[in-house]
Amino acid sequence: MNMRRILAAALVAVVAAGGGVLANHWLNSGGEVAQAAQNGSPTSAVEQLWAAPVTGVDGKPQSLSLHKGHPIVVNFWASWCGPCVEEMPALSQLQREYAKKGIQFVGLGVDSEKNIQTFLQKVKVAYPIYVTGFGGADLARAFGNNAGGLPFTVVIDAKGNVRSTKLGQIDPAALRQTLDAL
């Protein structure tokens, strides 16, 4: 009988914590990206990407606009997302292959800075990782990820045109085909 009460209490605690996280996200959703769109600032998804507030894994503010004018593969991921973690070696390999063509891969962690730092101490990737927090989900939505699922990958050409989006794990052969056409 006591075990049932403990399990029930644990379940209630997990649901309450999850509800708190969702409520916080809902109350604070949109962040600077949505605010910028409301203020008449950047509205296209690519413009929102360049203006998005991100930090490096060291906690220092960074700007994705440094990649403007170059082909870029943006991978939205989280440390707790199994499929995200599974595809990282393939993304790292593709970064090594396509770096000579000037194509840059970046990972946007829809996660906490601490979780990402801990993850990257265990798993090395061949491309820069930035922290977006939960605001990254809003940015992914701007690219058409209305489901809010992860991983989510976007290929943008040097002119700023979205060439492909992929919800779920990448297919390396399909991504190569897209990158070869850039």
C-alpha positions as a LaTeX table, in Angstrom:
\begin{tabular}{lrrr}
\hline
Residue & $x$ (\AA) & $y$ (\AA) & $z$ (\AA) \\
\hline
Met1 & 0.00 & 0.00 & 0.00 \\
Asn2 & 2.82 & 2.42 & 0.86 \\
Met3 & 4.51 & 1.67 & $-2.48$ \\
Arg4 & 1.34 & 2.71 & $-4.34$ \\
Arg5 & 1.24 & 6.00 & $-2.46$ \\
Ile6 & 4.90 & 6.64 & $-3.18$ \\
Leu7 & 4.43 & 5.90 & $-6.89$ \\
Ala8 & 1.30 & 8.05 & $-7.02$ \\
Ala9 & 3.09 & 10.92 & $-5.29$ \\
Ala10 & 6.04 & 10.58 & $-7.67$ \\
Leu11 & 3.72 & 10.63 & $-10.67$ \\
Val12 & 1.94 & 13.73 & $-9.36$ \\
Ala13 & 5.33 & 15.42 & $-8.78$ \\
Val14 & 6.50 & 14.63 & $-12.32$ \\
Val15 & 3.25 & 15.88 & $-13.85$ \\
Ala16 & 3.37 & 19.04 & $-11.72$ \\
Ala17 & 6.99 & 19.71 & $-12.65$ \\
Gly18 & 6.22 & 19.18 & $-16.33$ \\
Gly19 & 3.24 & 21.46 & $-16.05$ \\
Gly20 & 5.42 & 24.11 & $-14.43$ \\
Val21 & 7.96 & 23.91 & $-17.23$ \\
Leu22 & 5.23 & 24.15 & $-19.86$ \\
Ala23 & 3.52 & 27.02 & $-18.05$ \\
Asn24 & 6.82 & 28.89 & $-17.80$ \\
His25 & 7.48 & 28.29 & $-21.48$ \\
Trp26 & 3.97 & 29.41 & $-22.40$ \\
Leu27 & 4.19 & 32.55 & $-20.28$ \\
Asn28 & 7.62 & 33.43 & $-21.64$ \\
Ser29 & 7.25 & 31.95 & $-25.11$ \\
Gly30 & 8.48 & 33.69 & $-28.14$ \\
Gly31 & 11.37 & 35.41 & $-26.49$ \\
Glu32 & 13.20 & 38.01 & $-28.53$ \\
Val33 & 12.46 & 36.28 & $-31.85$ \\
Ala34 & 8.68 & 36.60 & $-31.56$ \\
Gln35 & 9.05 & 40.08 & $-30.06$ \\
Ala36 & 11.18 & 41.17 & $-33.01$ \\
Ala37 & 8.54 & 39.90 & $-35.43$ \\
Gln38 & 5.83 & 41.84 & $-33.58$ \\
Asn39 & 7.93 & 45.01 & $-33.70$ \\
Gly40 & 8.20 & 44.87 & $-37.47$ \\
Ser41 & 11.75 & 43.56 & $-37.37$ \\
Pro42 & 12.88 & 40.36 & $-39.11$ \\
Thr43 & 9.95 & 38.19 & $-40.08$ \\
Ser44 & 11.26 & 35.49 & $-42.39$ \\
Ala45 & 12.49 & 32.35 & $-40.66$ \\
Val46 & 16.02 & 32.88 & $-41.97$ \\
Glu47 & 16.06 & 36.50 & $-40.78$ \\
Gln48 & 14.81 & 35.30 & $-37.39$ \\
Leu49 & 17.66 & 32.78 & $-37.32$ \\
Trp50 & 20.25 & 35.50 & $-37.94$ \\
Ala51 & 18.70 & 37.67 & $-35.21$ \\
Ala52 & 18.11 & 34.85 & $-32.70$ \\
Pro53 & 19.70 & 35.28 & $-29.29$ \\
Val54 & 22.06 & 32.34 & $-28.76$ \\
Thr55 & 24.97 & 31.65 & $-26.49$ \\
Gly56 & 28.01 & 29.47 & $-26.89$ \\
Val57 & 28.41 & 26.52 & $-24.57$ \\
Asp58 & 30.69 & 28.82 & $-22.55$ \\
Gly59 & 27.67 & 31.05 & $-21.81$ \\
Lys60 & 28.89 & 33.96 & $-23.94$ \\
Pro61 & 26.43 & 35.60 & $-26.36$ \\
Gln62 & 26.99 & 34.65 & $-29.98$ \\
Ser63 & 25.50 & 35.69 & $-33.31$ \\
Leu64 & 24.41 & 33.30 & $-36.02$ \\
Ser65 & 24.53 & 36.21 & $-38.48$ \\
Leu66 & 28.23 & 35.38 & $-38.92$ \\
His67 & 27.02 & 32.55 & $-41.18$ \\
Lys68 & 24.91 & 34.86 & $-43.34$ \\
Gly69 & 25.91 & 34.58 & $-47.00$ \\
His70 & 27.20 & 31.02 & $-46.60$ \\
Pro71 & 25.44 & 27.68 & $-46.92$ \\
Ile72 & 24.49 & 26.36 & $-43.49$ \\
Val73 & 22.91 & 23.24 & $-42.03$ \\
Val74 & 21.06 & 24.01 & $-38.81$ \\
Asn75 & 20.23 & 21.10 & $-36.54$ \\
Phe76 & 17.82 & 21.68 & $-33.66$ \\
Trp77 & 18.47 & 19.08 & $-30.96$ \\
Ala78 & 18.43 & 18.38 & $-27.22$ \\
Ser79 & 20.61 & 16.23 & $-24.98$ \\
Trp80 & 17.58 & 14.25 & $-23.79$ \\
Cys81 & 16.46 & 13.44 & $-27.37$ \\
Gly82 & 17.60 & 9.91 & $-28.32$ \\
Pro83 & 17.27 & 10.34 & $-32.10$ \\
Cys84 & 19.17 & 13.66 & $-31.86$ \\
Val85 & 22.09 & 11.98 & $-30.12$ \\
Glu86 & 22.03 & 9.05 & $-32.56$ \\
Glu87 & 22.40 & 11.29 & $-35.62$ \\
Met88 & 25.23 & 13.44 & $-34.26$ \\
Pro89 & 28.06 & 11.19 & $-35.52$ \\
Ala90 & 26.58 & 11.31 & $-39.05$ \\
Leu91 & 26.24 & 15.11 & $-38.85$ \\
Ser92 & 29.85 & 15.36 & $-37.66$ \\
Gln93 & 31.02 & 13.20 & $-40.55$ \\
Leu94 & 29.05 & 15.30 & $-43.04$ \\
Gln95 & 30.54 & 18.49 & $-41.56$ \\
Arg96 & 34.04 & 17.10 & $-42.13$ \\
Glu97 & 33.14 & 16.12 & $-45.71$ \\
Tyr98 & 31.47 & 19.40 & $-46.70$ \\
Ala99 & 33.66 & 21.90 & $-44.83$ \\
Lys100 & 35.92 & 22.13 & $-47.89$ \\
Lys101 & 32.87 & 23.26 & $-49.90$ \\
Gly102 & 32.22 & 26.05 & $-47.38$ \\
Ile103 & 29.15 & 24.43 & $-45.86$ \\
Gln104 & 28.89 & 24.96 & $-42.12$ \\
Phe105 & 26.85 & 22.77 & $-39.77$ \\
Val106 & 25.61 & 24.22 & $-36.47$ \\
Gly107 & 23.70 & 22.62 & $-33.64$ \\
Leu108 & 21.07 & 24.64 & $-31.82$ \\
Gly109 & 20.46 & 23.10 & $-28.42$ \\
Val110 & 16.84 & 23.41 & $-27.35$ \\
Asp111 & 18.00 & 22.62 & $-23.86$ \\
Ser112 & 19.69 & 24.19 & $-20.84$ \\
Glu113 & 23.28 & 25.38 & $-20.97$ \\
Lys114 & 24.20 & 22.98 & $-18.15$ \\
Asn115 & 22.69 & 19.94 & $-19.91$ \\
Ile116 & 24.48 & 20.81 & $-23.14$ \\
Gln117 & 27.81 & 21.36 & $-21.40$ \\
Thr118 & 27.52 & 18.01 & $-19.60$ \\
Phe119 & 26.55 & 16.26 & $-22.84$ \\
Leu120 & 29.44 & 17.75 & $-24.83$ \\
Gln121 & 31.94 & 16.58 & $-22.22$ \\
Lys122 & 30.95 & 13.02 & $-23.14$ \\
Val123 & 30.19 & 13.38 & $-26.85$ \\
Lys124 & 32.40 & 15.36 & $-29.22$ \\
Val125 & 30.93 & 16.90 & $-32.36$ \\
Ala126 & 32.74 & 18.41 & $-35.35$ \\
Tyr127 & 30.58 & 21.54 & $-35.59$ \\
Pro128 & 29.71 & 24.44 & $-33.28$ \\
Ile129 & 26.91 & 24.04 & $-30.78$ \\
Tyr130 & 24.87 & 26.99 & $-29.56$ \\
Val131 & 22.35 & 27.16 & $-26.73$ \\
Thr132 & 18.90 & 28.49 & $-27.58$ \\
Gly133 & 16.97 & 27.18 & $-24.60$ \\
Phe134 & 13.27 & 26.69 & $-25.18$ \\
Gly135 & 13.25 & 29.71 & $-27.51$ \\
Gly136 & 14.77 & 27.36 & $-30.08$ \\
Ala137 & 11.41 & 25.59 & $-30.35$ \\
Asp138 & 9.82 & 28.88 & $-31.45$ \\
Leu139 & 12.59 & 29.39 & $-33.99$ \\
Ala140 & 12.10 & 25.85 & $-35.34$ \\
Arg141 & 8.37 & 26.59 & $-35.62$ \\
Ala142 & 9.21 & 29.58 & $-37.84$ \\
Phe143 & 10.80 & 27.07 & $-40.25$ \\
Gly144 & 7.60 & 24.99 & $-40.31$ \\
Asn145 & 8.20 & 22.58 & $-37.42$ \\
Asn146 & 4.67 & 23.01 & $-36.07$ \\
Ala147 & 4.88 & 19.67 & $-34.25$ \\
Gly148 & 7.75 & 20.97 & $-32.14$ \\
Gly149 & 9.58 & 17.67 & $-32.57$ \\
Leu150 & 13.29 & 17.03 & $-32.44$ \\
Pro151 & 15.60 & 16.56 & $-34.17$ \\
Phe152 & 14.79 & 19.11 & $-36.84$ \\
Thr153 & 17.26 & 20.02 & $-39.58$ \\
Val154 & 17.19 & 22.98 & $-41.96$ \\
Val155 & 19.47 & 23.52 & $-44.99$ \\
Ile156 & 19.89 & 27.15 & $-46.05$ \\
Asp157 & 21.82 & 28.14 & $-49.18$ \\
Ala158 & 24.24 & 31.07 & $-49.48$ \\
Lys159 & 21.44 & 33.34 & $-50.73$ \\
Gly160 & 19.38 & 32.68 & $-47.60$ \\
Asn161 & 16.87 & 30.34 & $-49.23$ \\
Val162 & 15.64 & 27.33 & $-47.29$ \\
Arg163 & 16.53 & 24.34 & $-49.46$ \\
Ser164 & 15.16 & 21.60 & $-47.21$ \\
Thr165 & 13.77 & 20.84 & $-43.78$ \\
Lys166 & 13.63 & 17.48 & $-42.06$ \\
Leu167 & 11.72 & 16.58 & $-38.92$ \\
Gly168 & 13.26 & 13.48 & $-37.38$ \\
Gln169 & 16.61 & 11.86 & $-37.94$ \\
Ile170 & 18.45 & 12.79 & $-41.09$ \\
Asp171 & 19.04 & 10.37 & $-43.91$ \\
Pro172 & 22.73 & 11.02 & $-44.69$ \\
Ala173 & 22.30 & 10.07 & $-48.38$ \\
Ala174 & 19.34 & 12.45 & $-48.82$ \\
Leu175 & 21.20 & 15.24 & $-47.02$ \\
Arg176 & 24.26 & 14.67 & $-49.23$ \\
Gln177 & 22.04 & 15.00 & $-52.29$ \\
Thr178 & 20.70 & 18.34 & $-51.04$ \\
Leu179 & 24.19 & 19.59 & $-50.14$ \\
Asp180 & 25.64 & 18.52 & $-53.49$ \\
Ala181 & 23.00 & 20.65 & $-55.22$ \\
Leu182 & 24.06 & 23.82 & $-53.36$ \\
\hline
\end{tabular}
